Amino acid sequence: MPKILLQSDCPTLKLASRGKVRDIYDLGEHLLIVTSDRISAFDVIMDQGIPDKGIVLTQISKFWFEQMKDLVPNHIVSTEVDEFPVSARAYREQLEGRSMLVKKAAPLPIECIVRGYVSGSGWKDYQAHGAICGIKLPAGLRQSDQLPEPIFTPSTKAELGEHDENIDFARAEQLCGAEVAAQVRDLTIAIYQRARQFADTKGLIIADTKFEFGLIDGQLIWIDEALTPDSSRFWPKDLYQPGGPQPSFDKQFLRDYLETLDWGKVAPPPQLPDEIVEKTADKYREALQRLTGISL
């Protein structure tokens, strides 16, 4: 099994934060984002990592940021360790393939979610209200049905260990200002539309995804990650069958396994069998291979 990086250890660099997956170092002018192999489910970080996961997420993000740079600027300065500040290069073994040197931006206080299909929390919302985040939808939709048009369904950003809260567009306007909220809504849908068309040619359906944006000197910039299996639902097109949940190339496989356990979805997490860890890793690697042609 490939080596797993559960946590980066760069003692001479200034650690700014550790999230569920990413360790962020403040290098002065820029930030260094190191994507670990940690995996979380139901907002609980598992004790075991998923081999190659951090590399998969970084390489997929790099691919999509490049694909969309004519639509919106992104935060990447470099993904090559040789181009990082000298202080960071000492940690090459930990950083290679899984790190990004990025511009500093002021993050918006919302997650920008776009849905093209009825799934996940959107399906629960639709069943209860006939709507998702206040957007009324046609009656009679089945789980995993394609929506007539993609919809923008933002959420708040929760602190580590808490749950994001779905909000309507009016609340997004309150949090970000009407002009910025409209900009990110339109950008989120435009990026998704283009990505969905591309993924379709690779035999993948992107059911939904979430983005983060920030501001640098008043200009919107796309930050964090881009259309990865952690932030998106990828379904194999040839197995798509609406009316229930779909097989997927993301951590839904892990969630489905955890749902079979007698576990209250709070820390500490259960130990994961090797088979579940390896199958999850395979799904991440296949998403990378299908989208970018890169094999690990």
Protein Blocks (a to p, Z undefined) as FASTA:
>chain_A
ZZddfbdcdfkbccfbdcfkbccddehjaccddddfbdceehiacfbdcehklmmmmmmm
mmmmmmmmmmpccfbfbfcfklmcfklmmmmmmmgopaccdddddddfbdcdddfbdehj
llmmmmmnopaehiacdehiaehiacfbdcddddddddehiacddddfklmmmmnojklm
mmmmmmmmmmmmmmmmmmmmnopacfbdcdddddeehiacdehiehiaklpccddfklgc
ghiacdddbfklmmmmmmmpccehiacdddddfklmmmmmmmmmmmmmmmnopaZZ
